[in-house]
């Protein structure tokens, strides 16, 4: 049965959302291992109702052992490090600004995946500073997804932002 499910999955598209069981069949591992990868932030996922869904492409990257960073991801990571530096210098101000931005984002967002990440940012903003900084600057797939819904707009000045973007253009991505 596991082989039949894996063969069926092999014919589907990269953007398809898989259940944890389907991802497990594709990778030839247990469902619990997939859940553990999700919880560790190694395998990005979204919630559909009360169930985790994993993009097929993300599961395939795990299977291939690929952790290659794209130029966009490198730029996002460099920007996150610059933002983290500003957060450290004035965490109360940065958190207040992020909460205000989250409120605006929530008002304009429909339903779906972005709301999951907004809730996660809210949890991080209410938690320990080191956890917030770690989530913001981690190269993990979970952190990459979080940065796609970054509430820290306005933390960097326009000049600082341009400097980071210039540095990202000259960075070599391997």
C-alpha positions in Angstrom: 0.0 0.0 0.0 2.8 2.4 0.9 4.4 1.7 -2.6 1.1 2.4 -4.4 0.7 5.7 -2.6 4.3 6.7 -3.4 3.8 5.8 -7.1 0.6 7.9 -7.2 2.3 10.8 -5.6 5.2 10.6 -8.1 2.8 11.5 -10.9 1.5 14.7 -9.2 2.7 18.3 -9.4 5.3 20.0 -7.2 2.9 22.5 -5.6 0.5 19.8 -4.5 -0.3 19.7 -0.8 0.4 16.4 0.8 -0.9 15.0 4.1 1.8 13.9 6.6 1.0 10.3 5.6 1.4 11.0 1.9 4.7 12.8 2.5 5.8 9.9 4.6 5.0 7.4 1.8 6.9 9.6 -0.7 10.0 9.7 1.5 9.7 6.2 2.7 9.6 7.2 6.4 7.1 7.1 9.2 4.3 9.7 9.5 5.7 10.6 12.9 9.0 11.4 11.4 7.3 13.9 9.0 5.5 15.5 12.0 8.9 15.7 13.8 10.5 17.4 10.8 7.6 19.9 10.7 7.8 20.6 14.4 11.6 21.1 14.2 11.1 23.7 11.5 13.0 21.5 8.9 9.9 20.8 6.8 7.6 23.8 6.1 3.9 23.1 6.4 0.5 24.8 6.6 -2.7 24.0 8.3 -5.8 22.9 6.5 -8.4 22.7 9.2 -6.7 20.7 11.9 -4.4 18.8 9.6 -0.8 19.6 8.4 -0.2 19.9 4.7 3.2 19.8 3.1 4.1 21.0 -0.3 5.3 18.2 -2.5 8.3 20.3 -3.6 9.4 20.8 0.1 9.2 17.0 0.8 11.2 16.3 -2.3 13.9 18.8 -1.2 14.2 17.0 2.1 14.4 13.7 0.3 17.2 15.0 -2.0 19.0 16.5 1.0 18.9 19.9 -0.8 19.3 22.9 1.4 20.4 25.2 -1.4 19.6 28.9 -0.7 18.2 30.9 -3.6 19.2 34.5 -4.3 15.8 35.7 -2.9 16.2 33.6 0.2 19.8 35.0 0.7 18.5 38.6 0.3 15.7 37.8 2.8 18.1 36.3 5.3 20.5 39.3 5.0 17.6 41.6 5.5 16.5 39.6 8.6 20.0 39.9 10.1 19.9 43.7 9.7 16.4 43.8 11.2 17.6 41.6 14.1 20.4 44.1 14.8 17.8 46.9 15.1 15.5 44.8 17.3 18.4 44.2 19.7 19.0 47.9 20.1 15.4 48.7 20.9 13.2 45.6 21.4 10.2 47.3 22.9 9.9 49.8 19.9 10.5 47.1 17.3 7.9 44.7 18.9 5.4 47.5 19.1 5.9 48.4 15.4 5.7 44.7 14.4 2.4 44.3 16.4 1.0 47.4 14.6 2.1 46.0 11.3 0.6 42.6 12.1 -2.7 44.3 12.9 -2.7 46.0 9.5 -1.7 42.7 7.8 -4.4 40.8 9.5 -7.0 43.4 8.4 -6.0 43.1 4.7 -5.4 39.3 4.6 -8.1 37.0 3.6 -7.9 33.5 4.9 -5.2 31.0 4.3 -1.6 30.3 5.0 -0.5 33.9 5.8 -2.7 33.9 8.8 -0.9 30.9 10.2 2.4 32.8 10.0 0.9 35.9 11.5 -0.2 33.9 14.5 3.3 32.5 14.8 4.8 36.0 14.6 2.4 37.1 17.3 3.5 34.2 19.5 7.2 35.1 18.9 6.6 38.8 19.7 5.0 37.8 23.0 7.8 35.4 23.9 11.5 35.5 24.6 13.7 37.9 22.6 16.2 35.2 21.8 13.5 33.0 20.3 12.2 35.9 18.2 15.8 36.6 16.9 16.5 32.9 16.2 13.3 32.5 14.3 14.0 35.7 12.3 17.5 34.8 11.3 17.5 31.0 11.0 18.2 29.5 7.5 15.6 26.8 8.2 12.6 26.3 5.9 10.3 27.3 8.7 12.1 30.6 9.1 12.1 31.2 5.3 8.3 30.9 5.4 8.1 33.2 8.4 10.1 35.8 6.6 7.7 35.8 3.7 5.2 37.4 6.1 7.6 39.6 8.0 5.9 42.2 10.2 9.1 44.3 10.7 8.5 46.8 7.8 9.8 50.2 8.9 12.3 48.9 11.4 15.2 49.7 9.0 15.6 53.2 7.5 15.4 53.5 3.7 19.2 54.0 3.7 19.8 50.8 5.8 17.5 48.9 3.6 19.3 50.0 0.4 22.6 49.1 2.0 21.4 45.5 2.7 20.0 45.2 -0.8 23.3 46.3 -2.3 25.2 43.8 -0.1 22.8 41.1 -1.2 23.3 41.9 -4.9 27.1 41.4 -4.4 26.8 38.3 -2.3 27.7 35.0 -3.9 25.0 32.3 -3.4 26.4 28.8 -3.7 
